[in-house]
Amino acid sequence: MDRRAFLVTMPVLAMTGCARPQPAPVAVPVTGTTARFLSAAHEQTRHLVLYDSGYTRIAYPDGDVAPGQGVCADVIIRAYRGIGIDLQRLVHEDMSAHFDLYPKKWGLTAPDANIDHRRVPNLRVFFARFGQSLPISQDPATWKPGDLITNQPSGPHIAIVSDRLAPGSNRPMVIQNIGWGVREDDQLLRYPITGHYRYGL
């Protein structure tokens, strides 16, 4: 085969499946509420969601921004809605009763049901109060499917620990929207970790 034929053939071979296949993540068995929660999280990865952190007025309770929009917290909110838990209502009710326990980062003097549950610092307080706040660890074995991780890529971020392990490792992947839509990524230990929570499962 001459050089010109080789250069023409290589892209065709790649497009027709001769490229080396990538290893697939390994599934971890889950059942019951955890399985339904993770199913609701995985379902979000099948839809186009543009990262949009703008303030939006939404219904209450069970309010949501437009299906094609969202931030990292909306992945968590929508997954919990899949098991009948409305974080909008629960966070708003707790902030209304205990506003002094929540961060004062946004100049608010009262709760705002449109946005409070979509802010990671507020979710961290809520999950610590009503779930389990677990030790932060670099050991992948301490992270269970359905756990919540908060970290600091640049600003506050939250993700769901998946029921699938990164190929060739014992490290769970995470389901998140870090700016490129809802995806399952191998980023559990990539950024400085600020919290480890288990709630509702």
Order of alpha helices (4+ residues) and beta strands (2+ residues): alpha-beta-alpha-beta-beta-alpha-alpha-alpha-beta-beta-beta-beta-beta-beta
